[in-house]
């Protein structure tokens, strides 16, 4: 059994089973057998089952959100959005079975057609920072394309995944089609990588572990989708609406207590407005509401664990602190929103992914300097830039090496648009129309006409 702790209080919530190798193999075997019949379900019927799953999730939205508040420390507003995102992703990919069309390609002597065939069993390994939506980003398109799914939730945050598995059965999905397999990464996750019946692995987590999974999957030429680390830049040019950019900056990095691969944790401000921008940023940071995540007014909750809080604190020790926000007293893994001044690109808090509510600030000279500094990282997941100059917005958007970028905004994720990283931030794309085909193989069929 694995204990599950409430990060807001440090108290025990419950304990859940931690499955061993034998139980993991049994789940994979059930998924392998269920694939035969699931792929044969008529497209319209599979679509109806997925829509029914979405409806059941919606009927339990508040329950799921409450679980995430207690288990992951997410604010209630965020948790409701996250449960709703699972619903929306299911509805979106419920359209896939009836629209997953191949092509007819002109050839001599017959007809040539292509099919998108499902892969088989898909193993999904979910992180602790966004347990619900990232699970849905994997199992939604996988099920829509006709695959079966085994899903390993993070050991720290398994509760919403377990409940989603129950709701799938309640919605009428056949046994074995969608299974939750809680346990250690070294056991369950590693078995997804090594088991020959698992034909694809989706992993969200650290770049280090992602590389290990990719290497393991290579042994069987197994497909992977990887969404890994990030150290995204928020670039503010002198011509931007500085008040709007300063007001938006805290949520861009402190949302989910900074435990977000897309967090804009490197703030680049043009040197001519650097001091003015910091003067606008300080009150916005100090006003950021760090409260009990069950409070509807909360903007940020606790960190996930005591050990993670120690890791985040190590980046602040000895650094040049510009200003900090507030945090609750008492138990729980609380950490205040913190802004650090970077004095070089070699500063540890500037280069490494802190994964906490810590923002590093550095000035830049001009457009080319901003691009150089933004790209001076091994990561490339997300980012933002603020400017009133449309030409600059286009130039910089194309020049910054990142998979998703927003102009005068910090939006990274919509379920109908692709999401994923460049460089060491990952491989492949989730969400939108791009994700679906990654759960299929293209089969080409030629039918001769006898001529």
LODREN-239469 format. One record per residue (C-alpha): x, y, z. Coordinates in nm, 4 decimals. Example, Ala and Ser with C-alpha at 12.3 -4.5 7.8 and 13.67 -1.06 7.14 Angstrom:
BEGIN
{X = 1.2300, Y = -0.4500, Z = 0.7800}
{X = 1.3670, Y = -0.1060, Z = 0.7140}
% end
This chain:
BEGIN
{X = 0.0000, Y = 0.0000, Z = 0.0000}
{X = 0.1057, Y = 0.3607, Z = -0.0626}
{X = 0.0035, Y = 0.6423, Z = 0.1730}
{X = -0.1590, Y = 0.9453, Z = 0.0127}
{X = -0.0969, Y = 1.2770, Z = 0.1932}
{X = -0.2916, Y = 1.6032, Z = 0.1828}
{X = -0.0214, Y = 1.8618, Z = 0.0966}
{X = -0.2232, Y = 2.1441, Z = 0.2544}
{X = -0.2105, Y = 1.9834, Z = 0.5980}
{X = 0.0516, Y = 1.7084, Z = 0.5839}
{X = -0.2126, Y = 1.4647, Z = 0.7078}
{X = -0.2849, Y = 1.1156, Z = 0.5775}
{X = -0.5766, Y = 1.1036, Z = 0.3331}
{X = -0.5879, Y = 0.7341, Z = 0.2542}
{X = -0.3763, Y = 0.4452, Z = 0.1297}
{X = -0.3986, Y = 0.2804, Z = -0.2116}
{X = -0.2618, Y = -0.0465, Z = -0.3493}
{X = 0.0806, Y = -0.0481, Z = -0.5088}
{X = 0.0639, Y = -0.3236, Z = -0.7684}
{X = 0.3490, Y = -0.5656, Z = -0.8242}
{X = 0.4856, Y = -0.7096, Z = -1.1482}
{X = 0.2393, Y = -1.0001, Z = -1.1553}
{X = -0.0625, Y = -0.7721, Z = -1.1151}
{X = 0.0760, Y = -0.5325, Z = -1.3784}
{X = 0.1226, Y = -0.8154, Z = -1.6267}
{X = -0.2318, Y = -0.9324, Z = -1.5570}
{X = -0.3699, Y = -0.5843, Z = -1.6339}
{X = -0.1727, Y = -0.5669, Z = -1.9580}
{X = -0.3013, Y = -0.9105, Z = -2.0578}
{X = -0.6613, Y = -0.8016, Z = -1.9928}
{X = -0.6007, Y = -0.4967, Z = -2.2100}
{X = -0.4507, Y = -0.7114, Z = -2.4854}
{X = -0.7557, Y = -0.9385, Z = -2.4906}
{X = -0.9995, Y = -0.6468, Z = -2.4733}
{X = -0.8313, Y = -0.4808, Z = -2.7722}
{X = -0.9602, Y = -0.7497, Z = -3.0089}
{X = -1.3232, Y = -0.6633, Z = -2.9406}
{X = -1.2756, Y = -0.2898, Z = -2.8711}
{X = -1.1203, Y = -0.2189, Z = -3.2096}
{X = -1.4138, Y = -0.4040, Z = -3.3709}
{X = -1.6783, Y = -0.1868, Z = -3.2020}
{X = -1.8660, Y = 0.0067, Z = -3.4716}
{X = -1.7371, Y = 0.3640, Z = -3.4995}
{X = -2.0704, Y = 0.5173, Z = -3.4002}
{X = -2.1006, Y = 0.2895, Z = -3.0971}
{X = -1.7459, Y = 0.3648, Z = -2.9787}
{X = -1.8188, Y = 0.7351, Z = -3.0192}
{X = -2.1365, Y = 0.7016, Z = -2.8121}
{X = -1.9470, Y = 0.5239, Z = -2.5329}
{X = -1.6865, Y = 0.8002, Z = -2.5190}
{X = -1.9565, Y = 1.0670, Z = -2.5123}
{X = -2.1264, Y = 0.8769, Z = -2.2317}
{X = -1.7932, Y = 0.8660, Z = -2.0441}
{X = -1.7679, Y = 1.2443, Z = -2.0865}
{X = -2.1201, Y = 1.2868, Z = -1.9500}
{X = -2.0481, Y = 1.0736, Z = -1.6445}
{X = -1.7302, Y = 1.2731, Z = -1.5769}
{X = -1.9351, Y = 1.5925, Z = -1.5975}
{X = -2.1895, Y = 1.4513, Z = -1.3529}
{X = -1.9055, Y = 1.3907, Z = -1.1052}
{X = -1.7114, Y = 1.7102, Z = -1.1766}
{X = -1.7375, Y = 1.8523, Z = -0.8243}
{X = -1.6428, Y = 1.5183, Z = -0.6699}
{X = -1.3345, Y = 1.4902, Z = -0.8896}
{X = -1.2375, Y = 1.8520, Z = -0.8200}
{X = -1.2695, Y = 1.7962, Z = -0.4452}
{X = -1.0436, Y = 1.4922, Z = -0.4654}
{X = -0.7773, Y = 1.6945, Z = -0.6477}
{X = -0.7926, Y = 1.9770, Z = -0.3936}
{X = -0.7235, Y = 1.7290, Z = -0.1125}
{X = -0.4785, Y = 1.5039, Z = -0.2958}
{X = -0.2738, Y = 1.7502, Z = -0.5062}
{X = -0.3357, Y = 2.0831, Z = -0.3303}
{X = -0.4839, Y = 2.2377, Z = -0.6430}
{X = -0.7076, Y = 2.5384, Z = -0.5950}
{X = -1.0741, Y = 2.4544, Z = -0.6307}
{X = -1.1038, Y = 2.6803, Z = -0.9345}
{X = -0.8184, Y = 2.5022, Z = -1.1107}
{X = -0.9459, Y = 2.1593, Z = -1.0098}
{X = -1.2902, Y = 2.2262, Z = -1.1560}
{X = -1.1279, Y = 2.3385, Z = -1.4806}
{X = -0.9127, Y = 2.0230, Z = -1.4836}
{X = -1.2086, Y = 1.7883, Z = -1.4371}
{X = -1.3925, Y = 1.9825, Z = -1.7069}
{X = -1.0923, Y = 1.9440, Z = -1.9343}
{X = -1.1165, Y = 1.5640, Z = -1.9059}
{X = -1.4813, Y = 1.5909, Z = -2.0087}
{X = -1.3981, Y = 1.8201, Z = -2.3002}
{X = -1.1120, Y = 1.6013, Z = -2.4249}
{X = -1.3387, Y = 1.2960, Z = -2.4205}
{X = -1.6082, Y = 1.4817, Z = -2.6134}
{X = -1.3524, Y = 1.6055, Z = -2.8658}
{X = -1.2044, Y = 1.2610, Z = -2.9333}
{X = -1.5493, Y = 1.1011, Z = -2.9340}
{X = -1.5622, Y = 1.2496, Z = -3.2826}
{X = -1.2613, Y = 1.0453, Z = -3.3890}
{X = -1.4064, Y = 0.6981, Z = -3.4554}
{X = -1.6414, Y = 0.8262, Z = -3.7254}
{X = -1.3857, Y = 1.0648, Z = -3.8793}
{X = -1.0600, Y = 0.8686, Z = -3.8712}
{X = -1.0508, Y = 0.8475, Z = -4.2486}
{X = -0.7824, Y = 0.7088, Z = -4.4748}
{X = -0.7163, Y = 0.8166, Z = -4.8335}
{X = -0.7771, Y = 0.6873, Z = -5.1820}
{X = -0.4586, Y = 0.7392, Z = -5.3851}
{X = -0.4707, Y = 0.7278, Z = -5.7675}
{X = -0.2787, Y = 0.4301, Z = -5.9084}
{X = -0.2823, Y = 0.2284, Z = -6.2288}
{X = -0.4454, Y = -0.1161, Z = -6.2406}
{X = -0.6707, Y = -0.0878, Z = -5.9393}
{X = -0.7478, Y = 0.1095, Z = -5.6283}
{X = -0.5077, Y = 0.2101, Z = -5.3510}
{X = -0.6519, Y = 0.2982, Z = -5.0103}
{X = -0.5075, Y = 0.3659, Z = -4.6659}
{X = -0.6389, Y = 0.2851, Z = -4.3183}
{X = -0.5458, Y = 0.4205, Z = -3.9763}
{X = -0.5109, Y = 0.1051, Z = -3.7684}
{X = -0.5012, Y = 0.1212, Z = -3.3856}
{X = -0.1754, Y = 0.0147, Z = -3.2251}
{X = -0.3048, Y = -0.2119, Z = -2.9472}
{X = -0.2307, Y = -0.1579, Z = -2.5782}
{X = -0.1130, Y = 0.1929, Z = -2.4846}
{X = 0.0650, Y = 0.2565, Z = -2.1537}
{X = 0.0212, Y = 0.6039, Z = -2.0074}
{X = 0.2415, Y = 0.7288, Z = -1.7217}
{X = 0.0936, Y = 1.0364, Z = -1.5546}
{X = 0.2794, Y = 1.2911, Z = -1.3361}
{X = 0.1682, Y = 1.4325, Z = -1.0023}
{X = 0.1401, Y = 1.7968, Z = -1.1074}
{X = -0.1700, Y = 1.7725, Z = -1.3314}
{X = -0.3135, Y = 1.4257, Z = -1.2675}
{X = -0.6509, Y = 1.4652, Z = -1.4394}
{X = -0.5905, Y = 1.6615, Z = -1.7588}
{X = -0.2658, Y = 1.4884, Z = -1.8544}
{X = -0.4345, Y = 1.1512, Z = -1.8049}
{X = -0.7153, Y = 1.2608, Z = -2.0357}
{X = -0.4743, Y = 1.3931, Z = -2.2981}
{X = -0.3442, Y = 1.0378, Z = -2.3264}
{X = -0.6458, Y = 0.8127, Z = -2.2877}
{X = -0.8885, Y = 1.0334, Z = -2.4847}
{X = -0.7219, Y = 1.0033, Z = -2.8269}
{X = -0.5924, Y = 0.6521, Z = -2.7524}
{X = -0.9433, Y = 0.5178, Z = -2.6882}
{X = -1.0896, Y = 0.7204, Z = -2.9736}
{X = -0.8444, Y = 0.5599, Z = -3.2170}
{X = -0.9459, Y = 0.2110, Z = -3.1012}
{X = -0.6664, Y = 0.1256, Z = -2.8575}
{X = -0.6966, Y = -0.0071, Z = -2.5052}
{X = -0.5238, Y = 0.1738, Z = -2.2196}
{X = -0.3349, Y = 0.0902, Z = -1.9022}
{X = -0.2650, Y = 0.4040, Z = -1.7007}
{X = -0.0214, Y = 0.4465, Z = -1.4130}
{X = -0.0978, Y = 0.7476, Z = -1.1936}
{X = 0.1736, Y = 0.9181, Z = -0.9920}
{X = 0.2307, Y = 0.7595, Z = -0.6517}
{X = 0.1669, Y = 1.0958, Z = -0.4819}
{X = -0.1621, Y = 1.1718, Z = -0.6604}
{X = -0.3498, Y = 0.8556, Z = -0.7635}
{X = -0.7012, Y = 0.9322, Z = -0.6399}
{X = -0.8625, Y = 1.1065, Z = -0.9380}
{X = -0.7214, Y = 0.8510, Z = -1.1837}
{X = -0.8643, Y = 0.5645, Z = -0.9783}
{X = -1.2025, Y = 0.7380, Z = -0.9736}
{X = -1.1905, Y = 0.8005, Z = -1.3507}
{X = -1.1317, Y = 0.4278, Z = -1.4012}
{X = -1.4462, Y = 0.3558, Z = -1.2000}
{X = -1.6465, Y = 0.6156, Z = -1.3922}
{X = -1.5380, Y = 0.4609, Z = -1.7242}
{X = -1.6982, Y = 0.1317, Z = -1.6212}
{X = -2.0058, Y = 0.3150, Z = -1.4978}
{X = -2.0309, Y = 0.4794, Z = -1.8406}
{X = -2.0318, Y = 0.1373, Z = -2.0082}
{X = -1.6759, Y = 0.0968, Z = -2.1362}
{X = -1.6043, Y = -0.2775, Z = -2.1514}
{X = -1.3857, Y = -0.4399, Z = -1.8875}
{X = -1.0158, Y = -0.4234, Z = -1.9755}
{X = -1.0456, Y = -0.1305, Z = -2.2176}
{X = -0.9366, Y = 0.1377, Z = -1.9674}
{X = -0.7547, Y = 0.0259, Z = -1.6525}
{X = -0.5807, Y = 0.2178, Z = -1.3757}
{X = -0.2628, Y = 0.0454, Z = -1.2554}
{X = -0.1285, Y = 0.2222, Z = -0.9425}
{X = 0.2220, Y = 0.1450, Z = -0.8278}
{X = 0.5853, Y = 0.2430, Z = -0.8389}
{X = 0.7438, Y = 0.3760, Z = -1.1543}
{X = 1.0241, Y = 0.1246, Z = -1.1204}
{X = 0.7682, Y = -0.1581, Z = -1.1321}
{X = 0.4540, Y = -0.0549, Z = -1.3205}
{X = 0.6038, Y = 0.2149, Z = -1.5394}
{X = 0.9067, Y = 0.0071, Z = -1.6262}
{X = 0.6825, Y = -0.2849, Z = -1.7192}
{X = 0.4910, Y = -0.0649, Z = -1.9629}
{X = 0.8269, Y = -0.0020, Z = -2.1280}
{X = 0.9456, Y = -0.3632, Z = -2.1336}
{X = 0.6246, Y = -0.5593, Z = -2.1968}
{X = 0.5964, Y = -0.6549, Z = -2.5658}
{X = 0.2149, Y = -0.6237, Z = -2.5682}
{X = 0.2344, Y = -0.2522, Z = -2.4860}
{X = 0.2815, Y = -0.0891, Z = -2.8251}
{X = 0.3132, Y = 0.2737, Z = -2.7182}
{X = 0.4122, Y = 0.4608, Z = -2.4024}
{X = 0.3021, Y = 0.8162, Z = -2.3219}
{X = 0.5077, Y = 0.9769, Z = -2.0476}
{X = 0.4931, Y = 1.3180, Z = -1.8848}
{X = 0.7634, Y = 1.3981, Z = -1.6313}
{X = 1.1287, Y = 1.4839, Z = -1.5971}
{X = 1.3650, Y = 1.4905, Z = -1.8922}
{X = 1.5969, Y = 1.2463, Z = -1.7152}
{X = 1.3281, Y = 0.9797, Z = -1.6742}
{X = 1.1937, Y = 1.0513, Z = -2.0232}
{X = 1.5326, Y = 0.9721, Z = -2.1737}
{X = 1.5394, Y = 0.6424, Z = -1.9844}
{X = 1.1924, Y = 0.5511, Z = -2.1112}
{X = 1.2867, Y = 0.6416, Z = -2.4671}
{X = 1.5973, Y = 0.4237, Z = -2.4461}
{X = 1.3952, Y = 0.1334, Z = -2.3066}
{X = 1.1283, Y = 0.1619, Z = -2.5753}
{X = 1.3968, Y = 0.1598, Z = -2.8461}
{X = 1.4730, Y = -0.2030, Z = -2.7656}
{X = 1.1319, Y = -0.3037, Z = -2.9069}
{X = 1.1003, Y = -0.0110, Z = -3.1508}
{X = 0.8079, Y = 0.0974, Z = -2.9337}
{X = 0.6434, Y = 0.4316, Z = -2.9986}
{X = 0.6676, Y = 0.7080, Z = -2.7414}
{X = 0.5161, Y = 1.0465, Z = -2.6766}
{X = 0.7191, Y = 1.2466, Z = -2.4244}
{X = 0.6231, Y = 1.5729, Z = -2.2540}
{X = 0.9215, Y = 1.6621, Z = -2.0390}
{X = 1.0739, Y = 1.9573, Z = -1.8564}
{X = 1.0538, Y = 2.3251, Z = -1.9331}
{X = 1.2158, Y = 2.6569, Z = -1.8486}
{X = 0.9941, Y = 2.8893, Z = -2.0461}
{X = 1.0651, Y = 3.2559, Z = -2.1094}
{X = 0.8269, Y = 3.5476, Z = -2.0666}
{X = 0.9679, Y = 3.8281, Z = -2.2860}
{X = 0.8480, Y = 4.1842, Z = -2.2205}
{X = 0.9449, Y = 4.4476, Z = -2.4775}
{X = 0.9523, Y = 4.8186, Z = -2.3968}
{X = 0.6589, Y = 4.8913, Z = -2.6283}
{X = 0.4293, Y = 4.6435, Z = -2.4514}
{X = 0.1361, Y = 4.7281, Z = -2.2286}
{X = 0.3542, Y = 4.7059, Z = -1.9190}
{X = 0.0680, Y = 4.7208, Z = -1.6712}
{X = -0.1081, Y = 4.4295, Z = -1.8393}
{X = 0.2133, Y = 4.2284, Z = -1.8675}
{X = 0.2978, Y = 4.2842, Z = -1.5003}
{X = -0.0523, Y = 4.1937, Z = -1.3874}
{X = -0.0428, Y = 3.8696, Z = -1.5859}
{X = 0.3122, Y = 3.7609, Z = -1.4967}
{X = 0.2462, Y = 3.6142, Z = -1.1482}
{X = -0.0167, Y = 3.3644, Z = -1.2624}
{X = 0.2096, Y = 3.2624, Z = -1.5512}
{X = 0.4645, Y = 3.1195, Z = -1.3070}
{X = 0.2891, Y = 3.0801, Z = -0.9702}
{X = -0.0204, Y = 2.8970, Z = -1.0944}
{X = -0.0251, Y = 2.5471, Z = -0.9411}
{X = 0.2529, Y = 2.6715, Z = -0.7125}
{X = 0.4884, Y = 2.6801, Z = -1.0112}
{X = 0.4602, Y = 2.3030, Z = -1.0519}
{X = 0.3974, Y = 2.3351, Z = -1.4238}
{X = 0.6294, Y = 2.2485, Z = -1.7125}
{X = 0.4854, Y = 2.5503, Z = -1.8974}
{X = 0.5588, Y = 2.7954, Z = -1.6143}
{X = 0.7093, Y = 3.1173, Z = -1.7477}
{X = 0.9829, Y = 3.1034, Z = -1.4853}
{X = 1.2378, Y = 3.3151, Z = -1.6790}
{X = 1.1260, Y = 3.6771, Z = -1.7107}
{X = 1.3156, Y = 3.8806, Z = -1.9715}
{X = 1.2475, Y = 4.2550, Z = -1.9554}
{X = 1.3896, Y = 4.5112, Z = -2.1972}
{X = 1.6484, Y = 4.7110, Z = -2.0038}
{X = 1.4953, Y = 5.0526, Z = -2.0830}
{X = 1.1809, Y = 4.9618, Z = -1.8839}
{X = 1.3353, Y = 4.7102, Z = -1.6419}
{X = 1.3023, Y = 4.9185, Z = -1.3231}
{X = 0.9551, Y = 5.0415, Z = -1.4134}
{X = 0.8355, Y = 4.6884, Z = -1.4832}
{X = 0.9662, Y = 4.5554, Z = -1.1519}
{X = 0.7836, Y = 4.8359, Z = -0.9718}
{X = 0.4614, Y = 4.7198, Z = -1.1395}
{X = 0.5345, Y = 4.3536, Z = -1.0770}
{X = 0.5990, Y = 4.3797, Z = -0.7032}
{X = 0.2429, Y = 4.4685, Z = -0.5945}
{X = 0.1007, Y = 4.2035, Z = -0.8277}
{X = 0.3209, Y = 3.9361, Z = -0.6674}
{X = 0.2420, Y = 4.0482, Z = -0.3127}
{X = -0.1303, Y = 4.0474, Z = -0.3917}
{X = -0.1227, Y = 3.6885, Z = -0.5251}
{X = -0.3576, Y = 3.4924, Z = -0.2995}
{X = -0.1883, Y = 3.1865, Z = -0.1457}
{X = -0.4584, Y = 3.0209, Z = 0.0620}
{X = -0.6311, Y = 2.6985, Z = 0.1531}
{X = -0.6948, Y = 2.5533, Z = -0.1943}
{X = -1.0562, Y = 2.4816, Z = -0.1004}
{X = -1.1123, Y = 2.8592, Z = -0.0721}
{X = -1.2797, Y = 2.9817, Z = -0.3901}
{X = -1.0627, Y = 3.2968, Z = -0.3795}
{X = -0.7318, Y = 3.1058, Z = -0.3672}
{X = -0.4925, Y = 3.1576, Z = -0.6591}
{X = -0.2202, Y = 2.9227, Z = -0.5345}
{X = -0.2013, Y = 2.6253, Z = -0.3003}
{X = 0.0874, Y = 2.4322, Z = -0.1427}
{X = 0.3742, Y = 2.2395, Z = -0.2961}
{X = 0.3194, Y = 1.8666, Z = -0.3356}
{X = 0.5477, Y = 1.7347, Z = -0.0591}
{X = 0.7920, Y = 1.8257, Z = 0.2146}
{X = 1.0875, Y = 1.6975, Z = 0.0144}
{X = 0.9863, Y = 1.9027, Z = -0.2876}
{X = 0.9575, Y = 2.2127, Z = -0.0702}
{X = 1.3165, Y = 2.1573, Z = 0.0411}
{X = 1.4273, Y = 2.1296, Z = -0.3215}
{X = 1.2535, Y = 2.4541, Z = -0.4176}
{X = 1.3972, Y = 2.6332, Z = -0.1144}
{X = 1.7495, Y = 2.5317, Z = -0.2169}
{X = 1.7219, Y = 2.7531, Z = -0.5270}
{X = 1.6392, Y = 3.0594, Z = -0.3166}
{X = 1.9137, Y = 3.0149, Z = -0.0563}
{X = 2.1922, Y = 3.2606, Z = -0.1318}
{X = 2.0105, Y = 3.4138, Z = -0.4307}
{X = 1.9291, Y = 3.7832, Z = -0.4745}
{X = 1.5659, Y = 3.8066, Z = -0.3625}
{X = 1.3852, Y = 4.1061, Z = -0.5117}
{X = 1.0558, Y = 4.0536, Z = -0.3257}
{X = 0.8224, Y = 3.7800, Z = -0.2072}
{X = 0.4530, Y = 3.7219, Z = -0.1567}
{X = 0.2798, Y = 3.5747, Z = 0.1452}
{X = 0.1882, Y = 3.2224, Z = 0.2540}
{X = -0.0269, Y = 3.0645, Z = 0.5262}
{X = 0.1214, Y = 2.9654, Z = 0.8585}
{X = 0.0820, Y = 2.6186, Z = 1.0041}
{X = 0.1101, Y = 2.2715, Z = 0.8592}
{X = 0.1324, Y = 2.1858, Z = 0.4921}
{X = 0.3979, Y = 2.2322, Z = 0.2283}
{X = 0.3562, Y = 2.6080, Z = 0.1745}
{X = 0.6066, Y = 2.8306, Z = -0.0043}
{X = 0.5688, Y = 3.2023, Z = -0.0838}
{X = 0.5748, Y = 3.3390, Z = -0.4398}
{X = 0.9339, Y = 3.4550, Z = -0.4842}
{X = 1.1061, Y = 3.6812, Z = -0.7387}
{X = 1.4833, Y = 3.6500, Z = -0.7811}
{X = 1.7184, Y = 3.8797, Z = -0.9706}
{X = 1.9462, Y = 3.6897, Z = -1.2072}
{X = 2.2916, Y = 3.8405, Z = -1.2528}
{X = 2.3999, Y = 3.6017, Z = -1.5268}
{X = 2.2604, Y = 3.3179, Z = -1.7336}
{X = 2.4759, Y = 3.0864, Z = -1.5253}
{X = 2.2691, Y = 3.1408, Z = -1.2103}
{X = 2.1262, Y = 2.8059, Z = -1.1028}
{X = 1.7726, Y = 2.9413, Z = -1.0564}
{X = 1.7876, Y = 3.0859, Z = -1.4095}
{X = 1.9096, Y = 2.7700, Z = -1.5832}
{X = 1.7414, Y = 2.4823, Z = -1.4000}
{X = 1.3746, Y = 2.3914, Z = -1.3760}
{X = 1.2830, Y = 2.4842, Z = -1.0181}
{X = 0.9264, Y = 2.3511, Z = -1.0433}
{X = 0.8057, Y = 2.5854, Z = -0.7733}
{X = 0.6798, Y = 2.9427, Z = -0.7277}
{X = 1.0121, Y = 3.1065, Z = -0.8112}
{X = 1.0547, Y = 3.3655, Z = -1.0874}
{X = 1.3978, Y = 3.4692, Z = -1.2204}
{X = 1.4320, Y = 3.8116, Z = -1.3840}
{X = 1.7000, Y = 3.9294, Z = -1.6287}
{X = 1.7176, Y = 4.2399, Z = -1.8522}
{X = 1.7876, Y = 4.2298, Z = -2.2268}
{X = 1.9053, Y = 4.4919, Z = -2.4769}
{X = 1.7150, Y = 4.4409, Z = -2.8031}
{X = 1.5194, Y = 4.1908, Z = -3.0070}
{X = 1.8152, Y = 3.9753, Z = -3.1023}
{X = 1.9407, Y = 3.9695, Z = -2.7445}
{X = 1.5967, Y = 3.8599, Z = -2.6225}
{X = 1.5873, Y = 3.5751, Z = -2.8744}
{X = 1.9401, Y = 3.4670, Z = -2.7818}
{X = 1.8602, Y = 3.4593, Z = -2.4103}
{X = 1.5243, Y = 3.2873, Z = -2.4582}
{X = 1.6880, Y = 3.0108, Z = -2.6635}
{X = 1.9825, Y = 2.9669, Z = -2.4279}
{X = 1.8306, Y = 2.6596, Z = -2.2612}
{X = 1.8052, Y = 2.2882, Z = -2.3261}
{X = 1.4269, Y = 2.3160, Z = -2.3003}
{X = 1.1653, Y = 2.4384, Z = -2.5451}
{X = 0.8110, Y = 2.3765, Z = -2.4234}
{X = 0.6249, Y = 2.7042, Z = -2.3946}
{X = 0.6657, Y = 3.0800, Z = -2.3588}
{X = 0.5177, Y = 3.4253, Z = -2.4020}
{X = 0.6086, Y = 3.7618, Z = -2.5445}
{X = 0.4544, Y = 4.1019, Z = -2.4906}
{X = 0.4684, Y = 4.3710, Z = -2.7584}
{X = 0.2394, Y = 4.6031, Z = -2.9543}
{X = 0.4478, Y = 4.5551, Z = -3.2713}
{X = 0.2841, Y = 4.2901, Z = -3.4922}
{X = 0.5953, Y = 4.2450, Z = -3.7042}
{X = 0.8073, Y = 4.1860, Z = -3.3953}
{X = 0.5482, Y = 3.9426, Z = -3.2602}
{X = 0.5748, Y = 3.7365, Z = -3.5785}
{X = 0.9547, Y = 3.7504, Z = -3.5970}
{X = 1.0140, Y = 3.6572, Z = -3.2361}
{X = 0.7430, Y = 3.3884, Z = -3.2328}
{X = 0.9173, Y = 3.2126, Z = -3.5208}
{X = 1.2660, Y = 3.2609, Z = -3.3749}
{X = 1.2043, Y = 3.1346, Z = -3.0211}
{X = 1.2622, Y = 2.7588, Z = -3.0082}
{X = 0.9533, Y = 2.6386, Z = -2.8278}
{X = 0.6563, Y = 2.4173, Z = -2.9076}
{X = 0.3875, Y = 2.6606, Z = -2.7906}
{X = 0.4104, Y = 3.0371, Z = -2.7627}
{X = 0.1579, Y = 3.3091, Z = -2.6772}
{X = 0.1639, Y = 3.6778, Z = -2.7692}
{X = 0.0227, Y = 3.9210, Z = -2.5103}
{X = -0.1121, Y = 3.6168, Z = -2.3291}
{X = 0.0038, Y = 3.3215, Z = -2.1225}
{X = -0.2312, Y = 3.0606, Z = -2.2656}
{X = -0.0559, Y = 2.7310, Z = -2.3462}
{X = -0.3199, Y = 2.4603, Z = -2.3698}
{X = -0.6458, Y = 2.4203, Z = -2.5581}
{X = -0.7762, Y = 2.0704, Z = -2.6138}
{X = -0.8359, Y = 2.1333, Z = -2.9857}
{X = -0.4835, Y = 2.2663, Z = -3.0628}
{X = -0.1530, Y = 2.0739, Z = -3.0542}
{X = 0.0727, Y = 2.0858, Z = -2.7501}
{X = 0.4281, Y = 1.9585, Z = -2.7070}
{X = 0.7916, Y = 2.0552, Z = -2.6801}
{X = 1.1064, Y = 2.1090, Z = -2.8814}
{X = 1.4635, Y = 2.0150, Z = -2.7868}
{X = 1.4739, Y = 1.8300, Z = -2.4534}
{X = 1.1179, Y = 1.9265, Z = -2.3631}
{X = 0.9736, Y = 1.6278, Z = -2.5420}
{X = 0.8806, Y = 1.4334, Z = -2.8492}
{X = 0.5475, Y = 1.4256, Z = -3.0308}
{X = 0.2305, Y = 1.6296, Z = -2.9853}
{X = -0.0677, Y = 1.5905, Z = -2.7577}
{X = -0.4177, Y = 1.7299, Z = -2.8066}
{X = -0.5798, Y = 1.8679, Z = -3.1184}
{X = -0.5945, Y = 1.6797, Z = -3.4470}
{X = -0.2224, Y = 1.5946, Z = -3.4331}
{X = -0.2479, Y = 1.3633, Z = -3.1320}
{X = -0.4946, Y = 1.1165, Z = -3.2781}
{X = -0.2804, Y = 0.9846, Z = -3.5612}
{X = 0.0090, Y = 0.9140, Z = -3.3230}
{X = -0.2050, Y = 0.6349, Z = -3.1771}
{X = -0.2404, Y = 0.4638, Z = -3.5154}
{X = -0.0381, Y = 0.2951, Z = -3.7886}
{X = -0.1027, Y = 0.3700, Z = -4.1555}
{X = -0.1839, Y = 0.0602, Z = -4.3569}
{X = -0.1731, Y = 0.0772, Z = -4.7365}
{X = -0.3969, Y = -0.1611, Z = -4.9349}
{X = -0.3880, Y = -0.2074, Z = -5.3130}
{X = -0.6824, Y = -0.3842, Z = -5.4801}
{X = -0.6094, Y = -0.4900, Z = -5.8382}
{X = -0.8854, Y = -0.4549, Z = -6.0975}
{X = -0.7730, Y = -0.7583, Z = -6.2980}
{X = -0.6464, Y = -0.5572, Z = -6.5915}
% end
